[in-house]
């Protein structure tokens, strides 16, 4: 039996797990922080959005590398 297809697709799928976990941890920490001190919402929200953007940028960067290699 011969395996056909692109192994880099599997690599991208595995690489997408990291940013997914990171986004979950970022928003879990944000919700926990706001639940403990609601007045800190205005300070924590921009930091959480910046962290989300950076984590998603890693996933998009991996997707771009996948298309460059094919």
Secondary structure, DSSP 8 states (H G I E B T S, - for coil): ----S-HHHHHHHHHHHHHHHHHHHHHHHHHHHHHH-GGGHHHHHHHHHHHHHHHHHHHHHHHHHHHHH-
